[in-house]
Amino acid sequence: MLKEQDINLVELIDRFHSEDWCRKYLEELRWPEGVECPRCGSKKMSRIKDRNQFDCDSCRYQFSVMAGTIFHDTHLPLWKWFLAVYLIVESKKGISANQVKRSIGVSYKTAWYLCHRIRAALNEVDAQLLKGIVEVDETFVGGEMKGKGRGYRGNKTVVVGAMQRGGNICLKVVRGTDRETLHGFIRENTEDGTEAIYTDEWPAYRGIADADTKHEAVKHRSGEYARGEVHTNSIENVWSLLKRSIVGSYHQVSAKHLDAYLDELEFRYNNRENPYMFRDAMLKLLLAETLPYKKLIQD
């Protein structure tokens, strides 16, 4: 069997070119210790091969590997799902729905919905808290408006981010850059014993230090961008990556869906050294709740 850490695009297509191979892979991911009835938990099964289903010998419940998963109502071939997941998680700057449309041969509407369902599944709901040295910064996402200066932010969305030095990131759309919002974000995403929090000189960050955690700031307005190990350069590099993705790949992102794009970037960045990234992304899809199209487009 092909090792997931060795997988590339050619090997992906070679291995998952048929529905049977895709189903077999999903089976191994969902039930690594053998098929289990989702209703009663029994492992005594009969396989209904012509319908790609299982019949539980204990409660007689019939189900497929896709039952109760994000795939259960799909009309799209599984190999196209697999290819879309691979393209999304392996594209450092992201990939647009238009590019997915061209790559897997579907309509734009199908590609757009497919990408958003995958992003929703990649959401790090159980992400580990950051610790050690943590950089925190905020940025503004949104284009320029005619008649307004470059500093105008009335049409922009605020995103705050935290990054553990040498570790993971956490990104979130927030309502503003006030003290309550920023302190709340930091408390929610860092361990109590975090060694240090480094920010810029924005006044709302003041008071975040406690007995276990020191807080230091660099004074960007004075031309200071690093003072020894005190800097926010790492999280600012993440902002550069985000904005290059928006300009170069997505072209535009609505405020309504921005959190979903942040989830995608967060997953990809946090798994940048994970040799099993494709496998782990597919496992998330098996565990994710279905995202109805009506919910996605509602105001």
C-alpha positions, 0 to 999 in steps of 0.5 A, a space after each residue: 500500500 502506498 505510504 501517505 507521506 510519499 503521496 504526490 499528485 501523480 500517485 494520488 491519481 494512480 491510486 484513487 482513480 476508481 470509486 472502489 479504491 476511494 471507498 476502500 481508503 475511506 473504510 480504512 480511515 473511518 474504521 481502522 480496527 474493522 467496520 463498526 455499525 454506527 447505530 449499535 457499535 457491533 462489528 459483526 457485518 455482512 457486506 452487500 457488494 452490489 450496493 456498496 453497503 454493510 448489513 449489521 448482523 446485530 441490529 440489521 441496520 444497513 449503511 455505507 462508508 459514506 453514511 453520516 459523513 460529509 460525502 453521504 449526499 454527494 453526486 460528485 465522484 469520490 476521486 474528484 473529492 480526493 483531488 480537490 482536497 489534495 489541491 487545497 491542502 498542498 497549495 501554499 497560497 490557496 487555490 481558487 474555486 475557478 482553478 478547482 473548476 478547471 482542474 477537476 472538470 465541474 461547474 463553478 457552483 459545484 467547485 465553490 460549494 466543494 471548496 467551502 465544504 472542505 474548508 469547513 471540515 478543516 476547522 481546527 475546533 480542537 486545536 491545542 493552546 499556544 505556549 512558550 513565546 507567542 506573537 500576537 498581531 492584528 491586520 485589516 482585510 479589504 480593498 481600497 475605496 474610491 475617494 478614501 485614503 489608504 488608511 481608511 478602514 471603514 470597509 475592512 474586516 479585522 483579523 487577529 492572529 497568534 503564533 507560537 514561536 516555531 509552532 502553530 498559529 490561530 487566526 480569527 475574525 473579530 469585531 474590533 481591536 479594543 482591549 476586551 476583544 484582544 485580551 479575550 482572544 489571547 486568553 482563549 488561545 494561550 496556556 495560562 503558563 505561557 512564557 511571553 507574549 510579544 505584540 506591537 505598541 497598540 494600547 489595547 494589549 497593555 495589561 495582558 501580562 500576569 505572574 506567569 507571563 511577561 508582555 513586551 512590545 516593539 514600537 513600530 511607529 518609532 521604526 523599531 521592528 525587533 529588540 533582541 527576541 522581542 518582535 512580531 515578524 513571524 505572525 506578520 509573515 503569516 499576514 503576508 501569506 494571507 494577503 498574497 493568497 487573497 490577491 494572487 489566488 482567491 482575488 477577492 474574499 467576502 467578509 462573510 466567508 473570511 473565517 473559512 479561508 482563515 481555517 484553511 490557512 490555519 490547517 495548512 500552516 499548522 500541518 506544514 511539516 506533517 507527512 500525513 497531511 492529506 490523510 489527516 485532511 481526509 479524516 477531518 472530512 469523515 468526521 465533519 458535519 455536513 454544510 448545507 448549501 442554503 446555510 452557506 449562502 444565507 445572509 
